Amino acid sequence: MARIILTGFMATGKTVVGRRLAAVLSRPFIDTDTLVEAKAGCKVSAIFAAEGEAAFRKRERQAVVEACRVPDAVIATGGGTLLDPDSRRLLTTDGAVVCLTADPTAILSRLGDPATRPLIGQNGNNADRLTRIRALAAERAPLYALAPYSVDTTNLTVDEVVERVRALVAGR
């Protein structure tokens, strides 16, 4: 059975949906950001601050390689994982890729502490963050569009998203 890869912009539900989906399907769950943090011994935001985005993406690529070694896993990727061509290739080779989406205002409301989201920025107000979310989402849209499946999580519960993902990857 192929892996299920959840991709999409930050705060669309990849981790929470992935964890629940893996439990429902009795499969292993892997979050690539968690792998990066475990290997680095610090949070993603600290890696960005100390080493920059390029260094983080290198660590992320290594996490994708590790995640793809686990058969039948449900993998939640970081929001920018598909930016890296090698990661994109690995994830799409033997897996059903599902892009989770959400309205930018829903994403903003889900973000929590802006310090944990280095690409959104700690400075500025919510209007500034919303502008940044829209710009990043538009920049990444062509990559997210490569996913054969998509689920808009804006107005759905976690269980509803899980069921939609299950139906999509089952071919229904």
N, C-alpha and C positions, 0 to 999 in steps of 0.2 A: 504494500500500500504506500502511496506517495506521501511525502510530507505536505503539510498545509502551512503556507507562509502568509502571515498577516503583515501587510505593509500599509503605508499611508502617512499622512501628516501627523504631527504630534497631537496628543490629546483626542484622538479619534477612537480610542478604546482598544488598541492592539494588545496591550498587556493583559488587561482585565478580561477581555473576550478570549484571548489565547489561553489564559489559565483555565477559564471555565470550559472552553471547547475541549481542551486536552483532558480535563477531568471527565467530561461527558463521554468522550470517545476512548477513554482509558489509554491515552497516549502520553509520552513524555512531553513536557513543556519547556521551551527554551526561549529566554528573552535575551537578545544580543546585547542590549545595554547593560543588563545584569552581568553577563559574561565579561564585558569590557571592564566594568567596575570591580569585579572580583579579581581579575588579573592585575589591574592597576592599583588596587587597594585604596581607591578613592572614587568619588562621584564623577559622573560625566561632566558636570559643570566645572569641577576642579581641573579635569583634564583639558577642557577648552581654555580655561584661564591660564594654566601653566604651560601648555604645549601648543595650543592653537587647534583649529579645525582639521588641518591636514594630518596632524599626528593622531587626532582622534579617529579620523576615517581609516587610517592605517590599522589602528587597534580594532576598529569595527570590522574591517575586512578579515582579520584573523579570527574574530568571534564568529563571523559567518561561516568560515571554513570549519571551525569546530562544531557549530550547530548542524551543519550539513552532513556531519559524520554520524548523526544519530538517526537511525531509520525510523520512519513513521512519526517523527516529531511534529508538534505544532510549534512553529517558530514565530515569535513577535520580533519584528525588526525595528530599528530606530527610524525616525521620520525621514532621515536623509540617506539611508542605507543604499537605496537604488541609484544614488548619484555616482557610486563607484561601479564602473563597468564589470570588474571582476566579481564583485558581490552580486550584481544583477544576474550575471551568467550563472553563477553557482546556485542561486536561489531558484532560478527558473528551470534548471536542468531536470530536476526530479521532484517537482512539487506543484501543487495547486496554489497559485498566487492570488490572494484576495486583497484588494485595496479597500481599507476602511476610510470613509470620508465623513466630513461634518461641515456644517455651516461655520464660517469664521467666527461669528458671535458665540456659537456654542463652544468652539475651541477655546476662545478667550475665557469663557466662564469656567472651563474645566482645567485651565492651566495651573491654578494654585500659585505657589510662591514663584515669582518671576526669576528669582535667583537660580532656580533649578532648570531654567530654560535659556541657555546661553545665546541662542540665535534670536530670541525674542527681545532680550535686553531687560536689564533691571531698572534702567532709567526711563523716565517718561511716564505718561499716564496710560490709561486703557485705550484711548483713541490712538496713541502712538503704537501700542502693541497690536491693536487690530489692523492698523495699516501695515505693520511688519508681517503679521500673519497672512494677510491677503497677498502681499508681494511674494513671500516665500512659497505660498501655496501655488500661485500662478507660475512661478519659476519651475516648480517641481511637477506641475500638472502633466506635462508630456511623459514623464517617467512613470507616474502613477497610472496613466492611461494605458501603459503596456500590460498591466495586470488584466488577465482575461475575465476576472470577476470583480465586482465592486458592490459595497453595501454602504449606504448613507446611514450613519449612526445617530444623526442629529436628534431625532424624536423617538428613538427606540430604546428599550431596556437592554441590558446586557444579554438576558436570556433570548430576547427577540433577535438580536444580532447573531448570537450563537446558532440559533435555528436557521436563520437565513444563510449563514456561511455553510452550515451542514448541508442544506438543500442544494446550494450552488456546487459544492465540490462533489456531491453525490450525483450530479448531472440532472437534477430535477429542474 
